[in-house]
Amino acid sequence: MMEYGVSNFKAAGPMEQFEVTRIVPLSFGDLDVSFTNSAMWMVIGVSATLLFFLFATRGRALIPGRSQSIAEVLYEFVFDLVRDTIGPEGRKFFPYVFSLFIFILVANFFGLIPSLPGMPHALHTFTTTSHLIVTLALAMLTIAIVVVYGFYKNGFGFLKLFAPSGLPLWLMPLLVPIEVISFLSRPISLAVRLFANMFAGHIILKLFAGFVISLIGAGGFISLLGIAPFLGAVAVTMLEFLVAALQAYVFAILTCIYLNDAVHAGDH
């Protein structure tokens, strides 16, 4: 009868956690629209968020309980962020910014939940924000809203964003291209910042976990050396929870700053 020990297990590579796996294969002609693990965790995140806020706000008690207090803190935090950054006119954007912040926050946190041993790879926890295509889609949506609302509210006055009033004519050929390039780079920087932080953090966690398994599997005195990477993994995990919340905040506040440009472009 075969005996299994720690040495019989092989740690997965650090990149395997980012593999998109088909759960329900589906295609229309050459178009692949399969339901993947990435889509599944988006659905789980959105569903969990809806259930939490429905549960938290079901009673609307004058003296809130724990769940209602958390919901109110999140609401007031994002509302103050939008109001302080954009001003009174920013209230119309609150639902979008709030949804964006909560989606990224939940996706980041869910990606830090350990997978149960023995689960199929397709059902392992998955960080959707560790994929550039997801963060780029969110960033492009934000910039699209900025451009559409900017022209809707200011007309061609939105272009003052690239040529502020009072700028000497002789400086325009130099500064206008710089401002245009800076504006076009916004969705790229917004997307890459979130993607890179989540991607790098998860790789570091996986490497520490791999060191722990390898050292413990070696047995004897060498297994004691696994304590150091284990403590490192614990420290990095705590840091990752902080980074997960911080990156959701950074994405939300930069979105507010860009929306502020659209709202007040005519004042430039």
Phi, psi and omega in degrees: 000133184282135178256137181251134176227185180299326184291345180277348182266140180244125181289140177290154179294157183295340182269346184294334181292346182260002182289131176272121185244136178288131174257314175236098181297133181204136180210151173240099185067236179270000182269117180270113179239037182298149174276115187252175176296328177296313178295322181298317181286336171293316179297317179298317180297313180294318180296316179297322179294314179298315180297319180297312183289328174294318179292318185291329185254010185293326183262328183050053183288149178296321173255101188290149173277191184296311183295319179293325179295317178297316180298318181291322179296315178297317180298309183294325180298311181288323179298315178296324178298314180293314182296316183289331183271318185258328184102186182304327181291346183282352182300329180294339180266357183302314180303321180291311182296320180296315179297319180296314181298312182293320180300312181293318180299312181293318179299318179294317181290318180297328179291345180267356178286126180294143176281148178286137179301138176089356179288147175302148183303324182295339182258004176294153176301145188221132179264103183295330182281000175271006177248126185300326182296327180287310181293326178292323178297318178295319180293318179294325176297317179298312181293325177297318178296319179300313183292312182297312181291325179300314178287326179297317184276322188250353185062219179287354174295343177298334181289348175297343177300331181263344180220082183302148178297144181090356180284125179302142183301325184289344178270343184301315179301337180269313187278325182299311177301324179295317179294321179295314179297319178299319180293318181291336180276351182302310181296328180292311181295322180296318182286315185293324181300311180293312181301313185295319181295316181287321180297310183294318181299319181289327177294317179299317178300317181294322179294316177299316179297322178295321177297318181299312182296318182295316182290318178293323180292338180290334178075173178066210182296327183299329181298334179293335179291346179291347180296320183297306178295333177295314177296324176296320178296321178296316180296317180294324178298315177298319178295322181295325176296322177294316180296322180301316179288319182295320181292326175296319179294315181298317180297319182291317183289324176293324175299317178296320179296318179292321177293327177298324176297322180290321183290320186247026181300325181291345181272354183288000000 
